[in-house]
């Protein structure tokens, strides 16, 4: 899906530049129902608070909130949201079985300086009438968000864009992720191996193996996303961009002795 809003180019010019059939640019997909949005937003809040919850516990929690729903429906919503493993295509919860899984390298590791360990992850970002996906790379030592990208689909490109942008700034010794198929894809792993970056992956079902990134998602959502109803992808990008700048350069972090991530990351 392409966000054309705000451009000065005509539909005809856009179609010619992208070699697309002009009629396809007038097509607007059917928006999700209010009920689907409400349920997905609730799942997002539950999973953000309890990233170790699977579909069974999320189903129970939704029913306790008065939302009558079965586990199969919850699993379908979670797949579409990219929860429990993100993959392009119809079965989002399963990694490609031909893709290699790498060991978790961070257990017991002392993280003592910037660019020793980065984490990467993807999360669901709710909009007023739809949703998007946010990918970010964060330095574990300083909590500095090195790069991020927001997209309306779970295609691989936005992950690679964020990774390449981050690697143009610096590169880590270790880059940790979950076992979702974006991060087991040869497009991703080959890029890291070319840079001689050690690949680390969370244990299956172990959300807290990527705890620093999970804390970032909680901060972004509780201090930004849940306080607003983004009316459009453009508004979401603008507001999240402003918040991440605030998070990096202005927001004191208790775990950093009330210094900012940028001030710690820039230390020699």
Beta strands, then each sheet from edge to edge (+ up, - down):
strand 1: 117-126
strand 2: 131-139
strand 3: 145-151
strand 4: 174-177
strand 5: 198-201
sheet 1: 3+ 2- 1+ 4+ 5+
end
